[in-house]
Amino acid sequence: MGILSRFKDIMSANINALLDKVEDPEKMIDQCLRNMNDDLVKVKQETASVMAQEKACKRQLDQCQNDIDKMQSYAVKALTAGNEDDARRFLAEKARFTAKLTDLQANYAVAHDNSQKMRDMHDKLTMDIKELETRKETIKGKLAVAKAQEKINKMTSSVSSANNSIASFERYEALANKKLDKAQAEAELNASNPTNSIRDLTAKYVNDPNVDAELAALKASLGMTAEVELPQ
């Protein structure tokens, strides 16, 4: 019973250790399986010890039964030979072995029951480990998918942030275009100012005095009549 209790404690400790360290499930799954394989080694050793005890009990039981059969056979031979006293001694020895046989049978029954329980425990633990080895790959696959999903979620957040940046960029671009359009409109308005237009127009008809004097001198040298022009 102590063996079974220890085994339950071991399994319970493994499960609790896994639950306490769920921050890294993949590593803890591997660690849990390593622990279970270590437990399997211990259970296998304990099972072998209990099975050896069962065999020893069976061997003692068979030997006692063999001694009983031998004493019975010798008693028959002695009685047949007319040696009643010898026969009586053989039967007394047989009775001693028979009394011992009861205890040996009880011991063997307990040893056999313990051996069977340990074998069942060993076989179940072996099957559980094989099943968990298969489930481990499935669990690791789920963890890989979860990690990929987390990366996608982060990338989605990054894309959302990038979209916000693009929207801000376009808003600033629109503001720049607005400022440029305003500046160009102001330039056009300045270019079409009436004051400036009149000034430019009058300048067209104002003669340069130096040019007029030089023109008059040139005409005189050529014998042309100089026309007097009133200053404007």
C-alpha positions as CSV (number, residue, x, y, z in Angstrom):
1,M,0.0,0.0,0.0
2,G,3.0,2.3,0.7
3,I,4.2,1.8,-2.8
4,L,0.9,2.8,-4.3
5,S,0.7,5.9,-2.1
6,R,4.2,7.0,-3.0
7,F,3.4,6.6,-6.7
8,K,0.3,8.8,-6.4
9,D,2.3,11.4,-4.5
10,I,4.9,11.4,-7.3
11,M,2.3,11.8,-10.0
12,S,0.5,14.6,-8.1
13,A,3.7,16.4,-7.6
14,N,4.5,16.3,-11.3
15,I,1.1,17.7,-12.2
16,N,1.3,20.5,-9.6
17,A,4.8,21.4,-10.8
18,L,3.5,21.7,-14.3
19,L,0.5,23.9,-13.2
20,D,2.8,26.1,-11.1
21,K,5.1,26.9,-14.1
22,V,2.6,27.4,-16.9
23,E,4.5,30.5,-18.0
24,D,6.5,28.2,-20.4
25,P,4.2,25.3,-21.2
26,E,6.4,23.8,-23.9
27,K,9.4,23.5,-21.6
28,M,7.3,22.3,-18.7
29,I,5.6,19.6,-20.9
30,D,9.1,18.2,-21.7
31,Q,10.1,18.5,-18.0
32,C,6.9,16.7,-16.9
33,L,7.6,13.8,-19.4
34,R,11.2,13.6,-18.1
35,N,9.9,13.4,-14.6
36,M,7.4,10.7,-15.6
37,N,10.2,8.7,-17.3
38,D,12.3,9.0,-14.1
39,D,9.2,7.8,-12.2
40,L,8.9,4.9,-14.6
41,V,12.5,3.8,-13.8
42,K,11.7,3.9,-10.1
43,V,8.4,2.0,-10.6
44,K,10.2,-0.6,-12.8
45,Q,12.8,-1.1,-10.1
46,E,10.2,-1.5,-7.4
47,T,8.1,-3.8,-9.6
48,A,11.2,-6.0,-10.2
49,S,11.8,-6.1,-6.5
50,V,8.2,-7.1,-5.7
51,M,8.2,-9.7,-8.5
52,A,11.5,-11.2,-7.1
53,Q,9.8,-11.4,-3.7
54,E,6.8,-13.2,-5.3
55,K,9.2,-15.7,-6.9
56,A,11.0,-16.3,-3.6
57,C,7.6,-16.9,-1.8
58,K,6.6,-19.3,-4.6
59,R,9.8,-21.1,-4.5
60,Q,9.5,-21.6,-0.7
61,L,5.9,-22.7,-1.1
62,D,6.8,-25.2,-3.8
63,Q,9.7,-26.5,-1.7
64,C,7.5,-27.0,1.3
65,Q,4.9,-28.8,-0.8
66,N,7.7,-31.0,-2.2
67,D,8.9,-31.8,1.3
68,I,5.3,-32.7,2.3
69,D,5.1,-35.1,-0.7
70,K,8.5,-36.6,0.1
71,M,7.6,-37.2,3.8
72,Q,4.3,-38.8,2.7
73,S,6.2,-41.0,0.2
74,Y,8.8,-42.0,2.8
75,A,6.1,-42.8,5.4
76,V,4.4,-45.2,2.9
77,K,7.7,-46.9,2.1
78,A,8.6,-47.3,5.8
79,L,5.2,-48.7,6.7
80,T,5.4,-51.0,3.7
81,A,8.7,-52.2,5.0
82,G,7.2,-52.9,8.4
83,N,9.0,-49.9,10.1
84,E,6.0,-48.3,11.8
85,D,8.2,-46.1,14.0
86,D,10.0,-44.7,10.9
87,A,6.6,-44.1,9.3
88,R,5.4,-42.3,12.3
89,R,8.5,-40.0,12.3
90,F,8.0,-39.2,8.6
91,L,4.3,-38.4,9.2
92,A,5.3,-36.1,12.1
93,E,7.7,-34.2,9.8
94,K,5.0,-34.0,7.2
95,A,2.7,-32.4,9.8
96,R,5.4,-29.8,10.6
97,F,5.8,-29.0,6.9
98,T,2.0,-28.9,6.5
99,A,1.7,-26.3,9.3
100,K,4.4,-24.3,7.7
101,L,2.6,-24.6,4.3
102,T,-0.3,-22.5,5.5
103,D,1.9,-19.5,6.3
104,L,3.8,-19.8,3.1
105,Q,0.6,-19.9,1.1
106,A,-0.6,-16.7,2.8
107,N,2.7,-15.0,2.1
108,Y,2.7,-16.0,-1.5
109,A,-0.9,-14.8,-1.9
110,V,0.1,-11.3,-0.6
111,A,3.3,-11.3,-2.7
112,H,1.4,-12.3,-5.8
113,D,-1.2,-9.6,-5.3
114,N,1.5,-6.9,-4.8
115,S,3.4,-8.1,-7.8
116,Q,0.2,-7.9,-10.0
117,K,-0.5,-4.4,-8.8
118,M,3.0,-3.3,-9.5
119,R,2.9,-4.8,-13.0
120,D,-0.4,-3.1,-13.7
121,M,1.0,0.2,-12.4
122,H,4.1,-0.2,-14.5
123,D,2.1,-1.1,-17.6
124,K,-0.3,1.8,-17.1
125,L,2.4,4.3,-16.6
126,T,4.2,3.1,-19.7
127,M,1.0,3.5,-21.7
128,D,0.3,6.9,-20.2
129,I,3.8,8.1,-21.1
130,K,3.4,6.9,-24.7
131,E,0.0,8.7,-24.9
132,L,1.5,11.9,-23.5
133,E,4.4,11.7,-26.0
134,T,1.8,11.7,-28.8
135,R,-0.2,14.5,-27.1
136,K,2.9,16.5,-26.6
137,E,3.4,17.0,-30.3
138,T,-0.2,18.1,-30.6
139,I,0.2,20.5,-27.7
140,K,3.4,21.9,-29.1
141,G,1.6,22.3,-32.5
142,K,-1.1,24.4,-30.7
143,L,1.6,26.5,-29.0
144,A,3.3,27.1,-32.3
145,V,-0.1,28.2,-33.8
146,A,-0.7,30.5,-30.8
147,K,2.7,32.1,-31.2
148,A,2.1,32.7,-34.8
149,Q,-1.3,34.2,-34.0
150,E,0.4,36.5,-31.4
151,K,2.9,37.7,-34.0
152,I,0.0,38.4,-36.4
153,N,-1.8,40.3,-33.7
154,K,1.3,42.4,-33.1
155,M,1.7,43.0,-36.9
156,T,-1.9,44.0,-37.1
157,S,-1.3,46.6,-34.4
158,S,1.8,47.8,-36.3
159,V,-0.3,48.0,-39.6
160,S,-2.9,50.0,-37.7
161,S,-0.3,52.4,-36.4
162,A,1.1,52.7,-39.9
163,N,-2.3,53.5,-41.3
164,N,-2.6,56.2,-38.7
165,S,0.7,57.6,-39.8
166,I,-0.4,57.5,-43.4
167,A,-3.5,59.4,-42.5
168,S,-1.5,62.0,-40.6
169,F,0.9,62.3,-43.6
170,E,-1.9,62.8,-46.0
171,R,-3.4,65.4,-43.6
172,Y,-0.2,67.3,-43.5
173,E,0.2,67.1,-47.3
174,A,-3.3,68.5,-47.7
175,L,-2.3,71.3,-45.3
176,A,0.8,72.0,-47.3
177,N,-1.2,72.1,-50.6
178,K,-3.6,74.5,-48.9
179,K,-0.8,76.8,-47.9
180,L,0.7,76.6,-51.4
181,D,-2.6,77.4,-53.0
182,K,-3.1,80.4,-50.7
183,A,0.4,81.7,-51.4
184,Q,-0.1,81.4,-55.2
185,A,-3.5,83.1,-55.0
186,E,-2.0,86.0,-53.1
187,A,0.8,86.3,-55.7
188,E,-1.8,86.4,-58.5
189,L,-3.8,89.1,-56.6
190,N,-0.7,91.1,-56.1
191,A,0.2,90.8,-59.8
192,S,-3.2,92.1,-60.8
193,N,-3.2,95.1,-58.3
194,P,-4.7,98.2,-60.2
195,T,-2.1,100.6,-58.7
196,N,0.7,98.5,-60.1
197,S,-1.0,98.3,-63.5
198,I,-1.4,102.1,-63.9
199,R,2.2,102.6,-62.8
200,D,3.5,100.1,-65.4
201,L,1.3,101.7,-68.0
202,T,2.5,105.3,-67.5
203,A,6.1,104.2,-67.4
204,K,5.6,103.0,-70.9
205,Y,5.0,106.5,-72.2
206,V,7.6,108.5,-70.2
207,N,10.6,109.4,-72.4
208,D,14.2,109.3,-71.0
209,P,15.6,112.9,-71.2
210,N,19.1,111.7,-72.0
211,V,17.8,109.7,-75.0
212,D,15.8,112.7,-76.2
213,A,18.9,114.9,-76.1
214,E,21.0,112.4,-77.9
215,L,18.3,111.9,-80.6
216,A,18.1,115.7,-81.2
217,A,21.9,115.9,-81.6
218,L,21.9,113.0,-84.0
219,K,19.2,114.7,-86.1
220,A,21.2,118.0,-86.2
221,S,24.2,116.2,-87.5
222,L,22.2,114.8,-90.2
223,G,20.6,118.1,-91.1
224,M,17.2,117.1,-89.9
225,T,14.9,119.6,-88.4
226,A,14.6,119.0,-84.7
227,E,11.1,118.9,-83.4
228,V,10.7,120.4,-80.0
229,E,8.8,118.1,-77.8
230,L,7.1,119.4,-74.7
231,P,8.1,117.7,-71.6
232,Q,5.5,115.4,-70.3
